[in-house]
């Protein structure tokens, strides 16, 4: 039942009538403030506050201008992942900064990698998409490509026609890590990697699964290791590779325990992310292994917690990745061809890598 004395909410028209100005003037106070003097705009906004006018309807405005005023970030993980994973968080910060500088909003679009429903992508009210590290055949990514809006990919997939991409040279970065380890004398090496497919598979990843992975970043990082080890005469068939579907410290700990239980002679454990490496460090501590005296452990990413742990790793500019991705998407003007931005990486030698005992013995260390 309505209250007889309740005041009807103000509208753009009633606010204009109250002030004795045109509807365009009221609209400009919100949408084009540069068209009004500071005094007039302040007068309009004060009257709007007093009369309870909430401002122009954003839905109606987007229909009229055909612009949503927001960038969509496609994330094929749970929403909490964007705020839990340090690499995702750094990327998100950079992207948000680019949107902020351009006066754009940011809409997070989290979807499950195991669910093919693409309705969320089709219904997202955005002016463009930034796609954050998804597999090549991901249905949500394919749905993004069906939308008539610009798209920028971060990391993966690679080589998509008409789509800008920002990333790093993952293969070259991991090749440098392999050379660092073989240069120290390591030959008995194990690898912990992130998921290689959409199926929740944990455990030993055979050569076929490694080669057929639908995640180009993991393919490139494993490929860099394989190339670097081959240079030192290490047969890749003798290198155990264990994957984990979930990307967490707990997953890294479990994977390290599994690999070292079946290959106790391993002297170096290479992880394709710092998160997995932090889990491996936890397992080494629990098992009573001294790092790096008994076991060398390395990571990839250069996240703050890894730096605090002294982890030997590959540092990549995750915050800059996000900012560059946003700038590529929001840049105005004609685009004659897709742009590819490759950012630099750095091998950071910390306190978790050292030559194996036998190498130190024979060299007199």
C-alpha positions as CSV (number, residue, x, y, z in Angstrom):
1,X,0.0,0.0,0.0
2,X,1.5,3.4,-1.0
3,X,1.8,6.2,1.4
4,X,-0.4,9.2,0.5
5,X,2.2,11.8,1.4
6,X,5.2,10.0,-0.1
7,X,7.0,12.2,-2.6
8,X,7.5,10.8,-6.1
9,X,11.1,10.4,-7.0
10,X,12.6,13.2,-9.1
11,X,13.2,12.7,-12.8
12,X,15.5,14.4,-15.2
13,X,12.5,16.4,-16.4
14,X,11.3,17.4,-13.0
15,X,14.8,18.4,-11.9
16,X,15.2,20.6,-15.0
17,X,11.9,22.2,-14.3
18,X,12.8,22.9,-10.7
19,X,16.0,24.6,-11.7
20,X,14.6,26.3,-14.8
21,X,17.2,24.8,-17.1
22,X,17.0,22.5,-20.0
23,X,17.1,18.7,-19.8
24,X,20.4,18.8,-21.7
25,X,21.9,20.9,-19.0
26,X,21.0,18.4,-16.3
27,X,22.3,15.5,-18.4
28,X,25.6,17.3,-19.1
29,X,26.1,17.8,-15.4
30,X,26.6,14.0,-15.2
31,X,27.8,12.9,-18.6
32,X,29.6,16.0,-20.0
33,X,30.7,18.1,-17.0
34,X,33.1,20.1,-19.2
35,X,30.2,21.7,-20.9
36,X,29.0,23.5,-17.8
37,X,30.6,26.0,-15.5
38,X,31.6,24.6,-12.1
39,X,29.0,26.8,-10.4
40,X,26.1,25.6,-12.5
41,X,27.1,21.9,-12.2
42,X,27.4,22.2,-8.5
43,X,23.9,23.8,-8.4
44,X,22.4,20.9,-10.5
45,X,24.1,18.2,-8.3
46,X,23.0,19.9,-5.1
47,X,19.4,20.1,-6.3
48,X,19.5,16.5,-7.4
49,X,20.7,15.4,-4.0
50,X,18.0,17.5,-2.3
51,X,15.2,16.1,-4.5
52,X,16.5,12.5,-4.5
53,X,17.4,12.3,-8.2
54,X,19.8,9.4,-8.6
55,X,21.2,10.5,-12.0
56,X,20.6,9.3,-15.5
57,X,19.6,5.6,-15.9
58,X,22.8,3.8,-16.9
59,X,20.9,1.2,-18.8
60,X,19.0,3.8,-20.9
61,X,22.2,5.7,-21.4
62,X,24.1,2.6,-22.7
63,X,21.2,1.8,-25.1
64,X,21.3,5.4,-26.4
65,X,25.1,5.7,-26.7
66,X,25.7,2.0,-27.5
67,X,28.5,2.0,-25.0
68,X,28.5,0.2,-21.7
69,X,31.4,2.2,-20.2
70,X,33.1,-1.0,-19.0
71,X,35.8,-3.5,-19.9
72,X,35.1,-7.2,-19.4
73,X,37.8,-9.4,-17.9
74,X,37.2,-13.1,-18.8
75,X,38.6,-15.3,-16.1
76,X,38.1,-19.0,-16.4
77,X,38.4,-19.6,-12.6
78,X,36.3,-19.0,-9.6
79,X,35.8,-15.3,-8.8
80,X,37.9,-15.6,-5.6
81,X,40.9,-16.7,-7.7
82,X,41.3,-13.1,-8.9
83,X,41.8,-12.0,-5.3
84,X,43.7,-15.0,-4.0
85,X,46.3,-15.8,-6.7
86,X,49.1,-13.2,-6.5
87,X,49.8,-13.3,-10.3
88,X,46.1,-12.8,-11.1
89,X,45.9,-10.0,-8.4
90,X,48.9,-8.2,-9.9
91,X,47.4,-8.4,-13.4
92,X,44.0,-7.2,-12.1
93,X,45.7,-4.2,-10.4
94,X,47.4,-3.2,-13.7
95,X,44.2,-3.6,-15.7
96,X,42.2,-1.7,-13.2
97,X,44.7,1.2,-13.4
98,X,44.4,1.3,-17.2
99,X,40.6,1.4,-16.9
100,X,40.7,4.1,-14.2
101,X,42.9,6.3,-16.3
102,X,40.5,5.9,-19.2
103,X,37.4,6.6,-17.1
104,X,36.1,3.0,-17.7
105,X,34.6,0.5,-15.4
106,X,35.8,-3.1,-15.0
107,X,33.4,-6.1,-15.0
108,X,34.9,-9.4,-13.8
109,X,33.4,-12.4,-15.7
110,X,34.4,-15.6,-13.9
111,X,33.4,-18.8,-15.6
112,X,34.2,-22.4,-14.8
113,X,36.8,-24.1,-17.2
114,X,34.7,-27.3,-17.0
115,X,31.3,-25.7,-17.7
116,X,30.5,-25.1,-21.4
117,X,27.6,-22.6,-20.7
118,X,28.6,-19.3,-22.4
119,X,25.5,-17.3,-21.5
120,X,27.5,-15.0,-19.1
121,X,29.8,-14.0,-21.9
122,X,26.9,-13.3,-24.3
123,X,25.0,-11.2,-21.8
124,X,28.0,-9.2,-20.5
125,X,27.4,-5.5,-21.0
126,X,30.9,-4.4,-22.0
127,X,32.7,-2.5,-24.7
128,X,35.5,-5.0,-25.1
129,X,37.1,-8.0,-23.5
130,X,40.5,-8.8,-21.9
131,X,40.9,-12.6,-21.8
132,X,43.1,-13.7,-19.0
133,X,45.1,-16.9,-19.8
134,X,42.6,-19.5,-21.1
135,X,43.1,-22.7,-23.0
136,X,43.0,-22.7,-26.8
137,X,39.7,-24.5,-27.1
138,X,37.9,-22.8,-24.2
139,X,34.2,-22.3,-25.2
140,X,34.0,-19.0,-23.3
141,X,36.8,-17.6,-25.3
142,X,35.2,-18.7,-28.5
143,X,32.0,-16.9,-27.4
144,X,34.0,-13.7,-26.8
145,X,35.2,-13.9,-30.4
146,X,31.6,-14.0,-31.6
147,X,30.9,-10.6,-29.9
148,X,31.5,-7.5,-32.2
149,X,33.8,-5.8,-29.7
150,X,37.6,-5.5,-29.5
151,X,39.5,-8.2,-27.6
152,X,42.9,-8.5,-26.0
153,X,44.4,-11.7,-24.8
154,X,46.9,-12.0,-22.0
155,X,49.3,-14.9,-22.3
156,X,47.1,-17.5,-24.0
157,X,45.8,-18.5,-26.5
158,X,48.4,-17.3,-29.0
159,X,48.2,-16.4,-32.7
160,X,44.5,-15.7,-32.9
161,X,43.6,-13.7,-36.0
162,X,42.6,-10.1,-35.4
163,X,43.2,-10.2,-31.7
164,X,45.9,-8.2,-29.8
165,X,48.0,-10.1,-27.3
166,X,50.3,-9.2,-24.4
167,X,52.6,-11.8,-22.8
168,X,56.2,-12.9,-22.3
169,X,58.5,-15.4,-24.0
170,X,57.8,-18.3,-21.7
171,X,60.0,-20.7,-23.6
172,X,63.0,-18.5,-23.6
173,X,62.5,-17.7,-19.9
174,X,62.4,-21.3,-18.9
175,X,65.3,-22.2,-21.2
176,X,67.3,-19.7,-19.1
177,X,66.3,-21.5,-15.9
178,X,67.3,-24.9,-17.4
179,X,70.7,-23.6,-18.3
180,X,71.1,-22.2,-14.7
181,X,70.4,-25.6,-13.2
182,X,72.5,-27.6,-15.6
183,X,75.3,-25.1,-15.2
184,X,75.2,-25.9,-11.4
185,X,75.6,-29.5,-12.3
186,X,72.1,-30.9,-11.9
187,X,71.1,-33.8,-14.1
188,X,68.5,-35.6,-12.0
189,X,65.6,-33.1,-12.3
190,X,61.9,-33.3,-11.7
191,X,59.2,-30.9,-12.9
192,X,55.9,-29.7,-11.3
193,X,53.5,-28.0,-13.7
194,X,50.1,-26.4,-13.7
195,X,47.1,-28.0,-15.4
196,X,47.6,-29.3,-18.9
197,X,44.0,-29.9,-19.8
198,X,40.4,-29.2,-18.9
199,X,40.0,-32.5,-17.1
200,X,40.9,-32.5,-13.4
201,X,44.0,-34.7,-13.7
202,X,46.7,-34.9,-11.0
203,X,49.8,-36.9,-11.2
204,X,52.4,-38.0,-13.7
205,X,52.0,-36.3,-17.1
206,X,53.4,-38.5,-19.9
207,X,55.0,-37.1,-23.0
208,X,51.8,-37.3,-25.1
209,X,49.8,-35.2,-22.5
210,X,52.6,-32.7,-22.4
211,X,52.7,-32.3,-26.2
212,X,48.9,-32.2,-26.6
213,X,48.2,-29.7,-23.8
214,X,45.7,-27.0,-24.7
215,X,47.5,-24.5,-22.5
216,X,50.3,-22.9,-24.6
217,X,52.0,-21.3,-21.6
218,X,52.7,-24.6,-20.0
219,X,53.7,-26.1,-23.4
220,X,56.2,-23.3,-23.8
221,X,57.6,-23.5,-20.3
222,X,58.0,-27.3,-20.5
223,X,59.5,-26.9,-24.0
224,X,62.1,-24.5,-22.7
225,X,63.1,-26.9,-20.0
226,X,63.3,-29.8,-22.4
227,X,65.5,-27.8,-24.8
228,X,67.8,-26.6,-22.0
229,X,68.2,-30.1,-20.5
230,X,68.9,-31.6,-23.9
231,X,71.8,-29.2,-24.3
232,X,73.4,-30.7,-21.2
233,X,72.7,-34.3,-22.4
234,X,69.7,-34.9,-20.2
235,X,67.2,-37.3,-21.8
236,X,63.7,-35.8,-21.4
237,X,62.3,-39.3,-21.0
238,X,64.1,-39.5,-17.7
239,X,62.6,-36.3,-16.4
240,X,59.4,-36.9,-14.4
241,X,56.7,-34.3,-14.9
242,X,53.8,-34.1,-12.5
243,X,50.8,-31.8,-13.0
244,X,48.2,-30.4,-10.7
245,X,44.8,-29.1,-11.8
246,X,44.4,-26.8,-8.9
247,X,46.8,-23.9,-8.6
248,X,47.6,-23.6,-4.9
249,X,50.4,-24.1,-2.3
250,X,48.6,-27.2,-1.1
251,X,48.6,-28.6,-4.6
252,X,52.3,-27.9,-5.0
253,X,53.1,-29.6,-1.6
254,X,51.1,-32.7,-2.6
255,X,52.8,-32.9,-6.1
256,X,56.3,-32.5,-4.6
257,X,55.5,-35.3,-2.1
258,X,54.3,-37.6,-4.9
259,X,57.2,-36.9,-7.2
260,X,59.9,-37.3,-4.6
261,X,58.3,-40.5,-3.2
262,X,58.7,-42.2,-6.6
263,X,62.0,-40.4,-7.6
264,X,64.0,-40.0,-4.3
265,X,67.3,-39.3,-6.2
266,X,66.0,-36.0,-7.7
267,X,68.4,-33.1,-6.9
268,X,66.4,-30.3,-8.4
269,X,62.7,-29.6,-8.6
270,X,61.6,-27.1,-11.2
271,X,58.1,-25.6,-10.8
272,X,56.3,-23.8,-13.6
273,X,54.9,-21.3,-11.0
274,X,56.0,-19.8,-7.7
275,X,52.8,-21.0,-6.0
276,X,53.7,-24.7,-6.8
277,X,57.3,-24.0,-5.7
278,X,56.2,-22.6,-2.3
279,X,54.3,-25.8,-1.8
280,X,57.4,-27.8,-2.7
281,X,59.4,-25.8,-0.2
282,X,56.8,-26.6,2.5
283,X,57.1,-30.3,1.7
284,X,60.9,-30.2,1.8
285,X,60.7,-28.6,5.3
286,X,58.2,-31.2,6.5
287,X,60.4,-34.0,5.2
288,X,63.5,-32.7,6.7
289,X,65.2,-31.8,3.4
290,X,67.6,-28.8,3.5
291,X,67.0,-26.4,0.6
292,X,69.3,-26.0,-1.4
293,X,71.8,-28.4,0.2
294,X,69.7,-31.5,-0.3
295,X,67.3,-30.2,-2.9
296,X,67.2,-27.3,-5.2
297,X,63.7,-25.8,-5.8
298,X,62.8,-23.1,-8.4
299,X,59.7,-21.3,-9.5
300,X,58.3,-18.9,-12.1
301,X,56.5,-15.5,-11.7
302,X,58.4,-13.6,-9.1
303,X,55.5,-13.1,-6.7
304,X,56.2,-11.2,-3.4
305,X,55.9,-14.3,-1.2
306,X,58.4,-16.1,-3.3
307,X,60.8,-13.2,-3.1
308,X,60.5,-13.2,0.7
309,X,61.3,-16.9,0.7
310,X,64.4,-16.3,-1.4
311,X,63.1,-18.5,-4.2
312,X,65.1,-18.8,-7.4
313,X,62.6,-17.9,-10.0
314,X,61.7,-16.1,-13.2
315,X,60.3,-12.7,-12.5
316,X,57.7,-11.4,-14.9
317,X,56.0,-8.0,-14.9
318,X,52.4,-9.1,-14.1
319,X,51.2,-5.6,-13.1
320,X,52.5,-4.2,-16.4
321,X,50.9,-7.0,-18.3
322,X,47.5,-5.9,-17.0
323,X,48.1,-2.3,-17.7
324,X,49.4,-2.9,-21.2
325,X,46.4,-5.2,-21.9
326,X,44.0,-2.4,-20.8
327,X,45.8,0.2,-22.8
328,X,45.7,-1.9,-26.0
329,X,42.0,-2.5,-25.6
330,X,41.1,1.1,-24.8
331,X,43.4,2.8,-27.4
332,X,41.4,4.7,-29.9
333,X,42.0,4.8,-33.6
334,X,42.1,2.4,-36.6
335,X,43.9,-0.9,-36.1
336,X,45.3,-2.3,-39.4
337,X,46.7,-5.5,-37.8
338,X,46.8,-7.2,-34.4
339,X,49.5,-6.1,-32.1
340,X,51.7,-8.4,-30.1
341,X,53.5,-7.0,-27.0
342,X,56.2,-9.2,-25.5
343,X,57.4,-8.0,-22.1
344,X,60.8,-8.9,-20.6
345,X,61.5,-11.4,-17.9
346,X,64.4,-11.8,-15.5
347,X,66.1,-14.8,-13.9
348,X,66.4,-14.2,-10.2
349,X,68.9,-16.4,-8.5
350,X,67.9,-16.7,-4.9
351,X,68.9,-18.9,-2.0
352,X,67.0,-22.1,-3.1
353,X,69.3,-23.2,-5.9
354,X,72.8,-24.7,-5.6
355,X,74.8,-27.4,-7.2
356,X,74.0,-31.0,-6.2
357,X,76.2,-32.6,-3.5
358,X,78.1,-34.8,-5.9
359,X,78.9,-31.9,-8.1
360,X,80.2,-29.9,-5.1
361,X,82.2,-32.9,-4.0
362,X,84.0,-33.4,-7.3
363,X,84.6,-29.7,-7.8
364,X,86.0,-29.3,-4.3
365,X,83.1,-27.0,-3.0
